[in-house]
Amino acid sequence: MTLRRVHRRVHTPERMRGHMGRMAERSATEFDMRAARLENSPRLQRVAQLLSDGRWYSTLDIIVGAGVCAVNSCVAELRENGLAIECRRVGKDRFEYRLAHEGVGH
């Protein structure tokens, strides 16, 4: 068995400052998200179905109820698909989400 040496790039503070500076110079439109299409994504369909009753759901509720891991990514993708997802802070680091309906919360 041959052992290969793995080269790892070292991220020095100077290198990271240069990288972060270049990222700050980019406009928001340069970071287009590639959202899955709702009609082709069972993952997004599960989250949309859970939120469809208009009730507030915590991040944990969505993880357990829809079987997803990255709730914030799912919410962002659902918004990219045209769904109006509301978010509210209910604690220091706790958020809840719901699908906005006509007349709900307006």
C-alpha positions, 0 to 999 in steps of 0.5 A: 500500500502506497501512502500519498501525502495530502497537500493542504492549503493554509489559510493565513489571516492575511490570505483570508483578509484578501479573500474576504475583501474580494467577496465584499467587492462583489454585488449581491447579484453575483451570488445567485442561488441555484434553487431547486424547482418546487415541482421537482423537489420532494424535499421542498414539497415536504416543507411546503406541505408542512407550512401550508396550514399557515401555522408557525413552525420552529426550525426543529418542527420543520426538521422533524416534520419534513425530514430535512436538515438545512431549514434556512436553505429550504426556506430560501429555495421556497422563496426563490420558487415564489412562496411567501415564507415569513420568519420571526425570532422567538428567542435569542437563537430560535426562529419560527417560519410559516407560509403567508396566506391572504389575510394571515398576519397582514 
